[in-house]
């Protein structure tokens, strides 16, 4: 008896309609990542627009300010005005709308004119001489705060109710409540004035005279020596905040069922701490990193003035006192853009390790 013939193969039915270029673009447009990028671009544009309007309606004309300086140097008034207009790339007779369009064009092409106090350099070049030093000090301070704060916060949660927990909670509350410029001022008074062990006068500035910038250990070691106090100052407030928040997050995670199941399975405490407790407790802490970056960059003005550290904050104060409007305008925009980009990077990193953040029905 012959076996029945096998049925002919059926054509495979597609799971859904074929993806077209339009559907792919719609998916990209609706994705969480692209939505966050659009929001960041909007925030940067809004900050730039508000900055332009504030600088435009502030008393005093940048052209007249620079022309006055050139005129005092012996140049005629007409020639001084023409020279200042060419240097600043600004037409005072143009309408506000045309000036705004030229401003946006210069913003996209990184051409915001020249500094009034240093006409030989563009505003972007002038700002970039100071901004990396602030970003270095703030970034190192946040990294130090993350390492210390998260480690101590997790230890506080595991030893909650002990003398260590009570002592570190008091320390964290103190660091969070007291402004960092008061704390660093106290460090200088005690270390330099009282004990005489802190070489504060030698630590001022960015690098020691005679040290040439370059990719060598001498330069990096000297730059770190001058940045130690700013790094400590920026780490003070962030460390206290990370300690308290990590303790609260770890305490909550320790009560979850999956931790109890992991303990019942006989997993080693170290593995439970790393893979189950630490990873999940860090999720609510990661967005606070971007908030701390924004707070510390904005607060760098006071710290850099106290420590005589020539960064973006000190440059902004000098530009305001000299009425160098192009530099003030560019400084505010670049600092705000740095904070927005840092927040965007943190959000995109967070959504990769915790997909629950994505809106339902959307893909990152």
C-alpha positions in Angstrom: 0.0 0.0 0.0 1.5 3.2 -1.1 1.7 6.2 1.3 -0.5 9.1 0.5 1.2 11.9 -1.5 2.4 14.8 0.5 0.3 18.0 0.0 1.9 20.6 -2.2 3.8 23.3 -0.4 1.7 26.3 0.4 3.0 29.8 -0.3 4.2 31.5 2.8 1.9 34.2 4.0 3.6 37.4 5.0 3.3 38.4 8.6 2.2 41.8 7.7 2.2 44.4 4.9 5.6 45.0 3.3 7.7 47.7 4.9 8.0 50.7 2.6 10.2 53.7 2.9 7.3 55.7 4.2 6.5 53.2 7.0 10.2 53.1 7.9 10.4 56.9 8.1 7.2 56.9 10.3 8.7 54.3 12.6 11.9 56.4 12.9 9.9 59.6 13.5 7.8 58.0 16.2 10.7 56.3 17.9 11.7 57.3 21.5 15.3 58.2 20.4 14.3 60.5 17.6 11.6 62.1 19.8 14.2 62.9 22.4 16.5 64.3 19.7 13.7 66.5 18.5 13.0 67.8 22.0 16.7 68.5 22.5 17.0 70.5 19.3 13.9 72.5 20.3 15.3 73.3 23.7 18.6 74.5 22.1 16.7 76.6 19.6 14.6 78.1 22.4 17.6 79.0 24.5 19.3 80.5 21.5 16.3 82.6 20.6 15.7 83.9 24.1 19.5 84.7 24.3 19.3 86.6 21.0 16.3 88.6 22.1 17.9 89.5 25.5 21.1 90.6 23.9 19.3 92.5 21.2 17.1 94.5 23.6 19.8 95.1 26.3 21.0 98.7 26.6 24.1 99.5 24.7 25.1 98.6 21.1 28.0 96.2 20.6 29.0 98.2 17.5 29.2 101.5 19.4 31.1 99.8 22.3 33.8 98.5 20.1 33.8 101.6 17.9 34.4 103.6 21.1 37.4 101.6 21.9 38.8 101.9 18.4 38.1 105.6 18.4 40.0 106.0 21.6 42.9 104.3 19.9 43.1 107.1 17.3 40.7 105.8 14.6 38.0 108.2 13.3 34.4 107.5 14.3 33.2 106.5 10.8 36.2 104.2 10.3 35.8 102.8 13.8 32.1 102.0 13.2 32.8 100.3 9.8 35.7 98.3 11.3 33.6 97.2 14.3 30.7 96.2 12.0 33.0 94.0 9.9 34.6 92.4 13.0 31.3 91.6 14.8 29.5 90.7 11.6 26.5 92.7 12.7 24.4 95.2 10.7 22.7 97.6 13.1 20.5 99.0 10.3 19.0 95.6 9.4 15.6 94.6 10.8 15.3 92.3 13.8 14.0 89.5 11.6 17.0 89.7 9.3 19.4 89.9 12.2 17.7 86.8 13.7 18.1 84.9 10.5 21.8 85.9 10.3 22.2 84.8 13.9 20.7 81.4 13.2 22.9 81.0 10.2 26.0 81.9 12.2 24.8 79.5 14.9 24.6 76.6 12.5 28.0 77.4 10.9 29.7 78.2 14.3 30.2 81.8 13.3 28.9 84.2 15.9 31.2 87.0 15.1 34.3 88.1 17.0 34.9 89.0 20.7 34.9 92.7 21.5 37.8 92.3 23.9 39.8 90.0 21.6 38.8 90.9 18.0 41.5 88.7 16.5 39.6 85.6 17.5 36.1 84.4 16.7 33.6 84.0 19.6 33.6 80.3 19.2 37.4 80.1 19.4 37.4 82.4 22.4 34.8 80.3 24.3 36.5 77.0 23.4 39.7 78.2 25.1 37.8 78.1 28.4 34.9 75.6 28.1 37.0 72.4 28.0 38.5 73.2 31.4 35.1 73.5 33.0 33.8 70.4 31.3 36.9 68.5 32.5 36.6 69.6 36.1 32.8 69.1 36.2 33.0 65.7 34.5 35.7 64.5 36.8 33.8 65.7 39.8 30.6 63.9 38.7 32.6 60.7 38.0 34.1 60.9 41.5 30.7 61.6 43.0 29.1 58.6 41.2 31.9 56.2 42.3 31.8 57.3 46.0 28.1 58.1 46.3 26.8 54.9 44.8 29.2 52.7 46.6 28.6 54.3 50.0 24.8 54.5 49.3 24.6 50.8 48.6 26.6 50.0 51.7 24.3 52.2 53.8 21.3 50.2 52.5 22.9 46.8 53.4 23.7 48.1 56.8 20.6 50.2 57.4 20.0 51.0 61.1 23.7 50.6 62.0 26.0 53.3 63.2 27.5 53.5 59.7 24.1 54.1 58.2 23.3 56.9 60.6 26.7 58.5 60.2 26.7 58.4 56.4 23.1 59.7 56.3 24.2 62.7 58.3 27.2 63.3 56.0 25.1 63.0 52.9 22.5 65.4 54.2 25.2 67.8 55.2 26.9 67.7 51.8 23.5 68.1 50.0 22.3 71.0 52.2 25.4 73.1 52.4 26.5 75.0 49.2 29.7 73.6 47.6 31.4 77.0 47.5 31.1 77.2 51.3 32.5 73.8 51.7 35.5 74.4 49.4 36.1 77.7 51.1 36.2 75.9 54.4 38.7 73.4 52.9 40.9 76.3 51.8 40.8 78.0 55.2 41.6 74.9 57.1 44.1 73.4 54.7 45.9 76.6 53.7 45.5 79.1 56.5 45.2 76.9 59.6 47.2 73.7 58.8 49.4 75.1 56.0 49.4 71.8 54.1 47.4 73.0 51.1 49.5 74.9 48.4 46.5 77.0 47.4 48.5 79.8 45.8 50.3 77.3 43.5 47.1 75.6 42.6 45.5 78.7 41.1 45.1 78.9 37.4 44.9 76.1 34.8 48.5 75.1 34.3 51.8 76.1 35.8 53.8 78.7 33.9 56.3 77.1 31.5 54.3 73.8 31.1 53.5 73.3 27.5 50.1 71.8 26.6 50.4 68.4 24.9 49.6 64.7 25.2 52.2 63.9 27.8 52.2 62.9 31.5 53.7 66.2 32.6 50.9 68.3 31.1 48.1 66.0 32.3 49.6 65.8 35.8 50.0 69.5 36.1 46.4 70.1 34.8 45.0 67.7 37.3 47.0 69.4 40.1 45.4 72.7 39.3 41.9 71.1 38.9 41.9 69.2 42.2 40.1 71.8 44.2 37.4 72.5 41.5 36.9 68.7 41.1 36.4 68.3 44.9 34.1 71.3 45.0 31.9 69.9 42.2 31.9 66.5 43.8 30.7 67.7 47.2 27.0 68.3 46.5 26.7 65.5 43.9 28.2 62.9 46.3 25.7 63.6 49.1 22.8 63.4 46.7 23.9 60.2 45.1 24.5 58.6 48.6 21.0 59.3 49.8 19.3 58.4 46.6 21.3 55.2 46.1 20.4 54.1 49.7 16.7 54.7 49.1 16.8 52.9 45.7 18.8 49.9 47.1 16.5 49.6 50.1 13.5 49.4 47.8 15.1 46.8 45.5 16.1 44.6 48.5 12.4 44.0 49.2 11.6 42.8 45.7 10.5 39.2 45.1 13.3 38.5 42.6 15.9 39.2 45.2 14.3 36.9 47.6 14.1 34.2 44.9 17.8 34.7 44.1 18.7 34.3 47.8 16.5 31.1 48.0 18.3 29.6 45.0 21.6 29.9 46.9 23.3 32.5 44.7 26.4 34.1 46.1 25.8 37.5 47.9 28.3 39.2 45.6 26.4 38.0 42.4 23.1 39.1 43.9 24.5 42.5 44.8 25.9 43.1 41.3 23.4 41.4 39.0 20.1 41.9 40.9 20.4 44.7 43.4 23.0 47.1 42.0 21.9 47.1 38.4 18.2 47.8 39.3 19.0 50.3 42.0 21.0 52.4 39.6 18.2 52.9 37.1 16.6 55.8 38.9 20.0 57.3 39.7 21.2 57.6 36.0 18.8 60.5 35.1 20.1 62.4 38.1 23.6 62.4 36.6 22.4 64.7 33.8 20.6 66.9 36.3 23.8 67.2 38.4 25.8 68.1 35.2 23.5 70.9 34.5 23.5 72.2 38.1 27.3 72.0 38.4 28.0 73.6 35.0 25.6 76.5 36.0 27.2 76.8 39.4 30.8 76.8 38.0 30.7 80.6 38.0 31.0 80.9 41.8 33.5 78.0 42.2 35.8 79.3 39.4 35.8 82.8 40.9 36.7 81.6 44.4 39.4 79.2 43.2 40.7 81.4 40.4 40.2 78.6 37.9 39.9 80.2 34.4 37.0 78.2 33.0 33.8 79.0 31.2 32.2 80.5 34.4 35.0 83.0 35.0 35.0 83.8 31.3 31.3 84.6 31.4 31.8 86.9 34.4 34.6 88.8 32.6 32.5 89.1 29.4 29.6 90.5 31.3 31.8 93.0 33.1 33.4 94.0 29.8 30.0 94.1 28.1 31.3 91.7 25.5 27.8 90.7 24.3 28.8 88.3 21.5 30.8 86.2 24.0 28.0 86.3 26.6 25.5 85.2 24.0 27.8 82.3 22.7 28.7 81.2 26.3 25.1 80.9 27.4 24.2 78.9 24.2 27.2 76.6 24.4 26.8 75.9 28.1 23.1 75.2 27.6 23.8 73.0 24.6 26.4 71.0 26.6 23.8 70.3 29.3 21.1 69.3 26.8 23.4 66.9 25.0 24.6 65.4 28.3 20.9 64.9 29.3 20.2 63.3 25.8 23.1 60.9 26.1 22.0 59.8 29.6 18.4 59.3 28.4 19.4 57.2 25.4 21.7 55.1 27.5 19.0 54.6 30.1 16.4 53.4 27.6 18.9 50.8 26.3 19.2 49.2 29.8 15.6 49.7 30.8 13.2 49.4 27.8 10.2 50.1 30.1 10.9 53.8 29.7 9.8 53.7 26.1 6.2 54.7 25.4 3.9 51.8 24.8 3.9 50.8 21.1 7.1 52.7 20.3 10.6 51.3 19.6 13.9 53.0 20.5 
